[in-house]
Amino acid sequence: MDLKEIQSLIKFVAKSGASEVKLEMEDVKITIKTTTDEKKGEATTYVQQIPMGQPMPQQQPMAAQPAASAPAPAEGEGAAKKDEDSKYITVKSPIIGTFYRKPSPDKPSFVEVGDTVSQGDVLCIIEAMKLFNEIESEVSGKIVKVLVDDNSPVEFDQPLFLVDPS
């Protein structure tokens, strides 16, 4: 991979808003990390390129939040829940960003559990790179469950809502 390809990859990652990207090809492994200095408002990008024939250098572990461990449901409960959820349509995030249930803090939520929505109704807003994207319902039905907390980050294709189309 030559320098121009790496530079264009860095620009793409910076525009996407992703904080870390790992790319592994036949001959090279590249890790791009972006951090933001909140005091200065500057973003710093770190690029690590490792030829595949060499061992990975040791990196300091990043502070990770402990994963919340939920008790595993019994087999009967898990199967019943999957069957119950299978009749619902899952509305997923089309982009990476911050999920908002309200158009502004002083306004009511776009939708609540139990609300009936039509195709094209706005369900939420996802902010990505200072752009507020209205997420519209692709189906008509009743909101069964909101799967994401307000003002929380979401990933591409992450489930947001369960909708009962009946």
Backbone as a printed PyTorch tensor [residue, N CA C, xyz], in Angstrom:
tensor([[[  0.8700,  -1.1740,   0.0000],
         [  0.0000,   0.0000,   0.0000],
         [  0.9070,   1.2250,   0.0000]],

        [[  0.6860,   2.1370,  -0.9520],
         [  1.5730,   3.2910,  -1.0390],
         [  1.0480,   4.4560,  -0.1930]],

        [[  1.8440,   5.4920,  -0.0940],
         [  1.5580,   6.6360,   0.7770],
         [  0.2670,   7.3460,   0.3910]],

        [[ -0.0010,   7.5150,  -0.8980],
         [ -1.2270,   8.2070,  -1.3260],
         [ -2.4760,   7.4390,  -0.9140]],

        [[ -2.4330,   6.1140,  -1.0150],
         [ -3.5750,   5.3030,  -0.5830],
         [ -3.7980,   5.4270,   0.9210]],

        [[ -2.7250,   5.4500,   1.6870],
         [ -2.8400,   5.5960,   3.1400],
         [ -3.4010,   6.9680,   3.4860]],

        [[ -2.9260,   8.0150,   2.8040],
         [ -3.4280,   9.3660,   3.0650],
         [ -4.9130,   9.4730,   2.7420]],

        [[ -5.3390,   8.8950,   1.6340],
         [ -6.7680,   8.9590,   1.2960],
         [ -7.5920,   8.1510,   2.2940]],

        [[ -7.0430,   7.0470,   2.8020],
         [ -7.7230,   6.2670,   3.8270],
         [ -7.8670,   7.0800,   5.1180]],

        [[ -6.8220,   7.8070,   5.4890],
         [ -6.8710,   8.6520,   6.6900],
         [ -7.9490,   9.7220,   6.5360]],

        [[ -8.0170,  10.3550,   5.3760],
         [ -9.0480,  11.3870,   5.1320],
         [-10.4470,  10.7860,   5.2150]],

        [[-10.6130,   9.5970,   4.6360],
         [-11.9090,   8.9320,   4.6780],
         [-12.3270,   8.6380,   6.1180]],

        [[-11.3960,   8.1270,   6.9210],
         [-11.6930,   7.8050,   8.3200],
         [-12.0420,   9.0820,   9.0910]],

        [[-11.3050,  10.1620,   8.8430],
         [-11.5820,  11.4260,   9.5370],
         [-12.9710,  11.9480,   9.1910]],

        [[-13.3730,  11.8260,   7.9410],
         [-14.6950,  12.2970,   7.5240],
         [-15.8090,  11.4180,   8.0690]],

        [[-15.5370,  10.1320,   8.2420],
         [-16.5810,   9.2060,   8.6990],
         [-16.9210,   9.3930,  10.1720]],

        [[-15.9990,   9.9680,  10.9440],
         [-16.2460,  10.1460,  12.3680],
         [-15.8840,   8.9280,  13.2030]],

        [[-15.3550,   7.9020,  12.5800],
         [-14.9540,   6.7000,  13.3240],
         [-13.7300,   7.0210,  14.1750]],

        [[-13.6400,   6.4160,  15.3450],
         [-12.5080,   6.6810,  16.2290],
         [-11.3590,   5.7050,  15.9840]],

        [[-11.6520,   4.5290,  15.4280],
         [-10.5900,   3.5680,  15.1670],
         [-10.9820,   2.6750,  13.9980]],

        [[-10.0310,   2.4560,  13.1030],
         [-10.2370,   1.5730,  11.9550],
         [ -9.0250,   0.6650,  11.8300]],

        [[ -9.2670,  -0.6160,  11.6460],
         [ -8.1820,  -1.5760,  11.4320],
         [ -8.3780,  -2.1870,  10.0540]],

        [[ -7.3080,  -2.2030,   9.2690],
         [ -7.3420,  -2.7510,   7.9250],
         [ -6.2250,  -3.7730,   7.8110]],

        [[ -6.5780,  -4.9790,   7.4220],
         [ -5.5840,  -6.0410,   7.3050],
         [ -5.6400,  -6.5960,   5.8880]],

        [[ -4.5030,  -6.5140,   5.2030],
         [ -4.4060,  -7.0410,   3.8510],
         [ -3.3160,  -8.1000,   3.8310]],

        [[ -3.0370,  -8.6460,   2.6700],
         [ -2.0680,  -9.7360,   2.5660],
         [ -0.6850,  -9.3490,   3.0840]],

        [[ -0.2390,  -8.1520,   2.7240],
         [  1.1460,  -7.7940,   3.0400],
         [  1.2920,  -6.7700,   4.1640]],

        [[  0.2130,  -6.1680,   4.6340],
         [  0.3330,  -5.1120,   5.6370],
         [ -0.9200,  -5.0420,   6.5020]],

        [[ -0.7270,  -4.5550,   7.7080],
         [ -1.8280,  -4.3390,   8.6400],
         [ -1.7540,  -2.8850,   9.0940]],

        [[ -2.8480,  -2.1390,   8.9580],
         [ -2.8600,  -0.7160,   9.3080],
         [ -3.9350,  -0.4680,  10.3500]],

        [[ -3.5800,   0.2970,  11.3850],
         [ -4.5330,   0.7320,  12.3970],
         [ -4.5230,   2.2510,  12.4120]],

        [[ -5.7070,   2.8600,  12.2840],
         [ -5.8400,   4.3240,  12.3220],
         [ -6.7210,   4.6760,  13.5030]],

        [[ -6.1770,   5.4780,  14.4190],
         [ -6.9210,   5.9230,  15.5980],
         [ -7.0040,   7.4410,  15.5850]],

        [[ -8.1810,   7.9700,  15.8850],
         [ -8.3800,   9.4120,  15.9460],
         [ -8.8170,   9.7740,  17.3530]],

        [[ -8.1150,  10.7310,  17.9540],
         [ -8.4960,  11.2340,  19.2620],
         [ -8.7180,  12.7280,  19.1570]],

        [[ -9.5840,  13.2620,  20.0170],
         [ -9.9040,  14.6830,  19.9940],
         [ -9.4710,  15.3190,  21.3050]],

        [[ -8.7130,  16.4190,  21.1950],
         [ -8.3330,  17.2030,  22.3590],
         [ -9.4430,  18.2240,  22.5830]],

        [[-10.2720,  17.9960,  23.6110],
         [-11.4300,  18.8470,  23.8400],
         [-11.0450,  20.2720,  24.2180]],

        [[ -9.9000,  20.4620,  24.8670],
         [ -9.4750,  21.8040,  25.2670],
         [ -9.1340,  22.6520,  24.0500]],

        [[ -8.4080,  22.0540,  23.1070],
         [ -7.9800,  22.7790,  21.9220],
         [ -8.9440,  22.6080,  20.7560]],

        [[ -9.8160,  21.6030,  20.8240],
         [-10.7380,  21.3270,  19.7390],
         [-10.0530,  20.7310,  18.5210]],

        [[ -8.8870,  20.1000,  18.7250],
         [ -8.1210,  19.5240,  17.6320],
         [ -8.2630,  18.0080,  17.6300]],

        [[ -8.2290,  17.4430,  16.4400],
         [ -8.2450,  15.9890,  16.3060],
         [ -6.8490,  15.5240,  15.9130]],

        [[ -6.3970,  14.4570,  16.5470],
         [ -5.0890,  13.8860,  16.2470],
         [ -5.2990,  12.4860,  15.7020]],

        [[ -4.6270,  12.1750,  14.6110],
         [ -4.7490,  10.8560,  14.0030],
         [ -3.4320,  10.1130,  14.1460]],

        [[ -3.5100,   8.8850,  14.6350],
         [ -2.3480,   8.0230,  14.7750],
         [ -2.4720,   6.8890,  13.7680]],

        [[ -1.4170,   6.6500,  13.0200],
         [ -1.4080,   5.5680,  12.0400],
         [ -0.2990,   4.6030,  12.4070]],

        [[ -0.6320,   3.3220,  12.4420],
         [  0.3480,   2.2900,  12.7270],
         [  0.3150,   1.3150,  11.5550]],

        [[  1.4560,   1.1630,  10.8920],
         [  1.5560,   0.2570,   9.7520],
         [  2.5550,  -0.8340,  10.1020]],

        [[  2.1160,  -2.0730,   9.9950],
         [  2.9550,  -3.2060,  10.3640],
         [  3.0150,  -4.1740,   9.1900]],

        [[  4.2180,  -4.4570,   8.6690],
         [  4.3270,  -5.5070,   7.6500],
         [  3.9010,  -6.8330,   8.2660]],

        [[  3.1840,  -7.6550,   7.5130],
         [  2.6070,  -8.8840,   8.0660],
         [  3.6350,  -9.9030,   8.5120]],

        [[  4.8730,  -9.8380,   8.0440],
         [  5.8870, -10.7990,   8.4440],
         [  6.4460, -10.5390,   9.8310]],

        [[  6.1610,  -9.3630,  10.4210],
         [  6.7220,  -8.9980,  11.7230],
         [  5.6930,  -9.2110,  12.8230]],

        [[  6.1470,  -9.4510,  14.0540],
         [  5.2110,  -9.6100,  15.1600],
         [  4.5810,  -8.2660,  15.5320]],

        [[  3.3970,  -8.3400,  16.1090],
         [  2.6810,  -7.1360,  16.5430],
         [  3.3920,  -6.5100,  17.7370]],

        [[  3.6220,  -5.1670,  17.7240],
         [  4.2020,  -4.5300,  18.8970],
         [  3.1720,  -4.4750,  20.0200]],

        [[  3.6630,  -4.4850,  21.2330],
         [  2.7730,  -4.3990,  22.3830],
         [  2.2440,  -2.9810,  22.5130]],

        [[  0.9510,  -2.8490,  22.6820],
         [  0.3350,  -1.5470,  22.8820],
         [ -0.2100,  -1.4990,  24.2920]],

        [[ -0.2510,  -0.2810,  24.8240],
         [ -0.8370,  -0.1410,  26.1410],
         [ -2.3380,  -0.3540,  26.0120]],

        [[ -2.9270,  -1.1150,  26.9160],
         [ -4.3620,  -1.3440,  26.8100],
         [ -5.1250,  -0.0440,  27.0780]],

        [[ -6.1500,   0.1550,  26.2740],
         [ -6.9790,   1.3450,  26.4620],
         [ -7.9240,   1.0780,  27.6190]],

        [[ -8.2970,   2.1280,  28.3370],
         [ -9.2290,   1.9680,  29.4440],
         [-10.5650,   1.5440,  28.8740]],

        [[-10.9960,   0.3520,  29.2100],
         [-12.2620,  -0.1620,  28.6860],
         [-13.2600,  -0.2610,  29.8220]],

        [[-14.5110,   0.0370,  29.4880],
         [-15.5450,  -0.0910,  30.4960],
         [-15.8930,  -1.5670,  30.6180]],

        [[-16.0670,  -2.0410,  31.8340],
         [-16.4180,  -3.4500,  31.9800],
         [-17.7790,  -3.7200,  31.3520]],

        [[-17.8800,  -4.8230,  30.6500],
         [-19.1470,  -5.1760,  30.0050],
         [-20.1510,  -5.5860,  31.0750]],

        [[-21.3570,  -5.1170,  30.9130],
         [-22.4090,  -5.4720,  31.8590],
         [-22.7920,  -6.9150,  31.5950]],

        [[-22.6420,  -7.7470,  32.5880],
         [-22.9720,  -9.1540,  32.3800],
         [-24.3740,  -9.4050,  32.8940]],

        [[-25.2390,  -9.7420,  31.9660],
         [-26.6130, -10.0580,  32.3320],
         [-26.6920, -11.5630,  32.5470]],

        [[-27.5160, -11.9940,  33.4740],
         [-27.6450, -13.4230,  33.6660],
         [-28.2190, -14.0670,  32.4080]],

        [[-27.6870, -15.2110,  32.0380],
         [-28.1530, -15.8940,  30.8320],
         [-29.5710, -16.4080,  31.0560]],

        [[-30.4760, -16.1490,  30.0970],
         [-31.8370, -16.6470,  30.2730],
         [-31.8690, -18.1640,  30.1060]],

        [[-32.8390, -18.7730,  30.7310],
         [-33.0060, -20.2180,  30.5890],
         [-33.3510, -20.5030,  29.1310]],

        [[-33.1110, -21.7260,  28.6700],
         [-33.3320, -22.0540,  27.2640],
         [-34.7610, -21.7810,  26.8380]],

        [[-35.7250, -22.1310,  27.6500],
         [-37.1360, -21.9130,  27.3210],
         [-37.4550, -20.4340,  27.1820]],

        [[-36.8940, -19.6090,  28.0750],
         [-37.1380, -18.1640,  28.0240],
         [-36.5440, -17.5610,  26.7660]],

        [[-35.3140, -17.9500,  26.4090],
         [-34.6420, -17.4020,  25.2290],
         [-35.3930, -17.7510,  23.9530]],

        [[-35.8540, -18.9810,  23.8410],
         [-36.5770, -19.4100,  22.6510],
         [-37.9150, -18.6940,  22.5480]],

        [[-38.6020, -18.5340,  23.6660],
         [-39.8930, -17.8480,  23.6600],
         [-39.7190, -16.3820,  23.2670]],

        [[-38.6700, -15.7490,  23.7620],
         [-38.4240, -14.3420,  23.4470],
         [-38.0990, -14.1740,  21.9600]],

        [[-37.2940, -15.0910,  21.3810],
         [-36.9560, -15.0130,  19.9580],
         [-38.2050, -15.1770,  19.1030]],

        [[-39.0850, -16.1220,  19.4640],
         [-40.3140, -16.3290,  18.7070],
         [-41.2100, -15.0930,  18.7930]],

        [[-41.2650, -14.5020,  19.9790],
         [-42.0890, -13.3200,  20.1950],
         [-41.5630, -12.1380,  19.3750]],

        [[-40.2400, -11.9240,  19.3690],
         [-39.6440, -10.8070,  18.6480],
         [-39.6290, -11.0250,  17.1420]],

        [[-39.7430, -12.2750,  16.6850],
         [-39.6400, -12.5470,  15.2550],
         [-40.8150, -11.9760,  14.4700]],

        [[-41.9450, -11.7500,  15.1200],
         [-43.0920, -11.1940,  14.3880],
         [-42.9880,  -9.6730,  14.2310]],

        [[-41.9870,  -9.0510,  14.8630],
         [-41.8010,  -7.6140,  14.7720],
         [-40.7590,  -7.2640,  13.7190]],

        [[-40.8840,  -6.0560,  13.1850],
         [-39.8960,  -5.5390,  12.2370],
         [-38.9370,  -4.6620,  13.0180]],

        [[-37.6450,  -4.8540,  12.7870],
         [-36.6210,  -4.0810,  13.4730],
         [-36.2060,  -2.9050,  12.6020]],

        [[-36.3130,  -1.6950,  13.1410],
         [-35.8210,  -0.5050,  12.4480],
         [-34.3770,  -0.3190,  12.8940]],

        [[-33.4570,  -0.3010,  11.9200],
         [-32.0310,  -0.2280,  12.2320],
         [-31.4430,   1.1110,  11.8170]],

        [[-30.3370,   1.4580,  12.4510],
         [-29.6500,   2.7130,  12.1540],
         [-28.9630,   2.6240,  10.7920]],

        [[-29.2170,   3.6040,   9.9120],
         [-28.5530,   3.5870,   8.6070],
         [-27.1480,   4.1950,   8.6470]],

        [[-26.7960,   4.8330,   9.7780],
         [-25.5000,   5.5150,   9.8950],
         [-24.9630,   5.4090,  11.3100]],

        [[-23.7070,   5.7770,  11.4710],
         [-23.0690,   5.8840,  12.7880],
         [-23.3320,   7.2900,  13.3000]],

        [[-23.6490,   7.4270,  14.5740],
         [-23.8580,   8.7690,  15.1220],
         [-24.4350,   8.7210,  16.5170]],

        [[-25.0670,   9.8390,  16.9130],
         [-25.6960,   9.9560,  18.2250],
         [-27.2070,   9.9470,  18.0480]],

        [[-27.8810,   9.0710,  18.7860],
         [-29.3250,   8.8530,  18.6900],
         [-30.0700,   9.8560,  19.5710]],

        [[-31.0520,  10.5410,  18.9870],
         [-31.9110,  11.4620,  19.7450],
         [-33.3650,  11.1050,  19.4930]],

        [[-34.1410,  10.9780,  20.5580],
         [-35.5700,  10.6760,  20.4260],
         [-36.4010,  11.9330,  20.2190]],

        [[-35.8440,  13.1250,  20.5260],
         [-36.5850,  14.3890,  20.4510],
         [-35.9400,  15.3240,  19.4370]],

        [[-36.7430,  16.2030,  18.8210],
         [-36.1640,  17.1830,  17.8970],
         [-35.3200,  18.2280,  18.6270]],

        [[-35.6390,  18.4990,  19.8820],
         [-34.8470,  19.3800,  20.7440],
         [-35.1660,  19.0210,  22.1900]],

        [[-34.3080,  19.4180,  23.1360],
         [-34.5080,  18.9930,  24.5320],
         [-35.8480,  19.3980,  25.1520]],

        [[-36.4340,  20.4950,  24.6890],
         [-37.6850,  20.9640,  25.2820],
         [-38.9300,  20.4620,  24.5560]],

        [[-38.7540,  19.6360,  23.5380],
         [-39.8820,  19.1050,  22.7620],
         [-40.1580,  17.6570,  23.1630]],

        [[-41.3700,  17.1650,  22.8900],
         [-41.6600,  15.7510,  23.1910],
         [-40.9630,  14.8150,  22.2020]],

        [[-40.8820,  13.5530,  22.5700],
         [-40.2610,  12.5460,  21.7090],
         [-41.0480,  12.3940,  20.4100]],

        [[-40.3490,  11.9990,  19.3350],
         [-41.0190,  11.7520,  18.0650],
         [-42.0570,  10.6520,  18.2230]],

        [[-41.6490,   9.5340,  18.8490],
         [-42.5550,   8.4000,  19.0610],
         [-42.3360,   7.8240,  20.4530]],

        [[-43.4020,   7.2200,  20.9910],
         [-43.3470,   6.5200,  22.2670],
         [-43.8060,   5.0860,  22.0440]],

        [[-43.5230,   4.2140,  22.9860],
         [-44.0090,   2.8390,  22.9070],
         [-45.5360,   2.8880,  22.8910]],

        [[-46.1310,   2.1710,  21.9440],
         [-47.5880,   2.1390,  21.8120],
         [-48.1070,   3.0680,  20.7260]],

        [[-47.2780,   4.0070,  20.2530],
         [-47.6990,   4.9150,  19.1790],
         [-47.8120,   4.1600,  17.8650]],

        [[-48.7830,   4.5840,  17.0500],
         [-48.9290,   4.0280,  15.7070],
         [-48.2090,   4.9490,  14.7430]],

        [[-47.3690,   4.3590,  13.8850],
         [-46.6160,   5.1460,  12.9150],
         [-46.9730,   4.6920,  11.5070]],

        [[-46.8520,   5.6160,  10.5670],
         [-47.0650,   5.3130,   9.1610],
         [-45.7310,   5.3610,   8.4540]],

        [[-45.6800,   4.7700,   7.2790],
         [-44.4600,   4.8090,   6.4870],
         [-44.1230,   6.2720,   6.1980]],

        [[-42.8720,   6.6610,   6.4760],
         [-42.4250,   8.0380,   6.2530],
         [-42.4550,   8.9140,   7.4910]],

        [[-43.0770,   8.4490,   8.5890],
         [-43.0710,   9.2270,   9.8360],
         [-41.6650,   9.2420,  10.4240]],

        [[-41.2760,  10.3830,  11.0040],
         [-39.9590,  10.5050,  11.6340],
         [-39.9910,   9.7880,  12.9800]],

        [[-39.0190,   8.8720,  13.1790],
         [-38.9270,   8.1100,  14.4250],
         [-37.9140,   8.7130,  15.3880]],

        [[-36.8200,   9.2590,  14.8400],
         [-35.7510,   9.7890,  15.6700],
         [-34.8220,  10.6180,  14.7990]],

        [[-33.7780,  11.1470,  15.4300],
         [-32.7250,  11.8680,  14.7140],
         [-31.4040,  11.2120,  15.0810]],

        [[-30.5250,  11.0670,  14.0880],
         [-29.1700,  10.6100,  14.3660],
         [-28.2280,  11.6960,  13.8850]],

        [[-27.4240,  12.1980,  14.8340],
         [-26.4490,  13.2350,  14.5120],
         [-25.1460,  12.5660,  14.1010]],

        [[-24.6570,  12.9520,  12.9330],
         [-23.3770,  12.4550,  12.4470],
         [-22.5990,  13.6340,  11.8950]],

        [[-21.4650,  13.9320,  12.5080],
         [-20.5920,  15.0200,  12.0780],
         [-21.3500,  16.3490,  11.9800]],

        [[-22.0760,  16.6840,  13.0270],
         [-22.8240,  17.9350,  13.1530],
         [-23.9940,  18.0500,  12.1720]],

        [[-24.3680,  16.9560,  11.5220],
         [-25.5360,  16.9270,  10.6570],
         [-26.6110,  16.0980,  11.3440]],

        [[-27.8230,  16.6310,  11.4000],
         [-28.9240,  15.9490,  12.0590],
         [-29.7760,  15.2680,  10.9940]],

        [[-29.7670,  13.9350,  11.0000],
         [-30.4620,  13.1370,   9.9920],
         [-31.7450,  12.5630,  10.5830]],

        [[-32.8860,  12.9140,   9.9840],
         [-34.1560,  12.3690,  10.4400],
         [-34.2860,  10.9420,   9.9270]],

        [[-34.5780,  10.0150,  10.8220],
         [-34.7530,   8.6170,  10.4520],
         [-36.2530,   8.3580,  10.3630]],

        [[-36.6940,   7.9920,   9.1660],
         [-38.1180,   7.7820,   8.9140],
         [-38.4510,   6.2970,   8.9590]],

        [[-39.7000,   6.0140,   9.3110],
         [-40.1670,   4.6350,   9.3630],
         [-40.3380,   4.1050,   7.9440]],

        [[-39.8650,   2.9080,   7.7250],
         [-40.0230,   2.2630,   6.4240],
         [-41.2850,   1.4110,   6.3800]],

        [[-41.9430,   1.2470,   7.5430],
         [-43.1510,   0.4230,   7.6220],
         [-44.2040,   1.1540,   8.4580]],

        [[-45.4410,   0.7440,   8.2810],
         [-46.5280,   1.2380,   9.1240],
         [-46.7680,   0.2110,  10.2160]],

        [[-47.1040,   0.6740,  11.3940],
         [-47.3510,  -0.2520,  12.4950],
         [-47.3380,   0.4540,  13.8300]],

        [[-47.1510,  -0.3330,  14.8720],
         [-47.1820,   0.1550,  16.2510],
         [-45.7990,  -0.0340,  16.8770]],

        [[-45.2840,   1.0120,  17.5340],
         [-43.9890,   0.9320,  18.2140],
         [-44.1390,   0.0060,  19.4240]],

        [[-43.3580,  -1.0870,  19.4250],
         [-43.4240,  -2.0630,  20.5060],
         [-42.3400,  -1.7840,  21.5460]],

        [[-41.1440,  -1.3970,  21.0550],
         [-40.0370,  -1.2080,  21.9750],
         [-39.0280,  -0.2390,  21.3790]],

        [[-38.4660,   0.6410,  22.2410],
         [-37.3480,   1.5030,  21.8690],
         [-36.1070,   0.8160,  22.4110]],

        [[-35.1610,   0.4790,  21.5350],
         [-34.0150,  -0.3400,  21.9150],
         [-32.7730,   0.4580,  22.2940]],

        [[-32.8120,   1.7960,  22.1240],
         [-31.6470,   2.6350,  22.3830],
         [-32.0510,   3.7840,  23.3100]],

        [[-31.1780,   4.1120,  24.2490],
         [-31.4260,   5.2430,  25.1440],
         [-31.1900,   6.5520,  24.3980]],

        [[-31.9380,   7.5800,  24.8070],
         [-31.7800,   8.9050,  24.2080],
         [-30.3600,   9.4260,  24.4520]],

        [[-29.8260,  10.1270,  23.4730],
         [-28.5130,  10.7730,  23.5630],
         [-27.3730,   9.7600,  23.7380]],

        [[-27.5030,   8.6140,  23.0550],
         [-26.4440,   7.6140,  23.1530],
         [-25.9010,   7.2990,  21.7530]],

        [[-24.6380,   6.8770,  21.6660],
         [-24.0540,   6.5730,  20.3590],
         [-24.6380,   5.2900,  19.7710]],

        [[-24.7890,   5.2810,  18.4430],
         [-25.2690,   4.0960,  17.7510],
         [-24.3180,   3.7620,  16.6040]],

        [[-24.2780,   2.5010,  16.2490],
         [-23.4470,   2.0000,  15.1570],
         [-24.3110,   1.7840,  13.9230]],

        [[-23.6750,   1.6260,  12.7830],
         [-24.3770,   1.2900,  11.5660],
         [-25.0730,  -0.0500,  11.7430]],

        [[-26.3300,  -0.1300,  11.3340],
         [-27.1280,  -1.3650,  11.3610],
         [-27.5010,  -1.8030,  12.7660]],

        [[-27.3750,  -0.9190,  13.7490],
         [-27.7750,  -1.2520,  15.1250],
         [-29.2960,  -1.1330,  15.2430]],

        [[-29.9670,  -2.1120,  15.8430],
         [-31.4170,  -2.0160,  16.0180],
         [-31.7980,  -0.8180,  16.8970]],

        [[-32.8290,  -0.0660,  16.4420],
         [-33.2890,   1.1110,  17.1790],
         [-34.6890,   0.9100,  17.7700]],

        [[-35.6070,   0.3680,  16.9530],
         [-37.0010,   0.2020,  17.3610],
         [-37.5090,  -1.1600,  16.9060]],

        [[-38.5000,  -1.6900,  17.6560],
         [-39.2630,  -2.8420,  17.1980],
         [-40.6520,  -2.3380,  16.8480]],

        [[-41.1380,  -2.6880,  15.6370],
         [-42.4310,  -2.2350,  15.1600],
         [-43.2920,  -3.4490,  14.8510]],

        [[-44.5290,  -3.4320,  15.3580],
         [-45.4970,  -4.5000,  15.0690],
         [-46.2860,  -4.0700,  13.8360]],

        [[-46.0870,  -4.7320,  12.6990],
         [-46.7560,  -4.3010,  11.4750],
         [-48.2290,  -4.6820,  11.3860]],

        [[-48.7450,  -5.5100,  12.3080],
         [-50.1380,  -5.9830,  12.2020],
         [-51.1390,  -4.9350,  12.6160]]])
